[in-house]
């Protein structure tokens, strides 16, 4: 138990001083990186390849939904009214 009480003081100092400063500098760095990349107010910087991947995923999900709707239309014609 002595060992745990010995850790209380450094833990309190870390949580009350170091951690808030660490978080502050982390988000300041992120803000500067976004500003440097050209993001304005309310915008985020997204890689073009990431956008293309998201679009491809959305298209494939749309195709899956259409296929499921076709199956449901064949098996249970009144499923849309429920």
Secondary structure, 3 states (H helix, E strand, C coil): CHHHHHHHHHHHHHHHHHHHHHHHHHHHHHHHHHHHHCCCCCCCCCCHHHHHHHHHHHHHHHHHHHHHHHHHHHHCCCHHHC
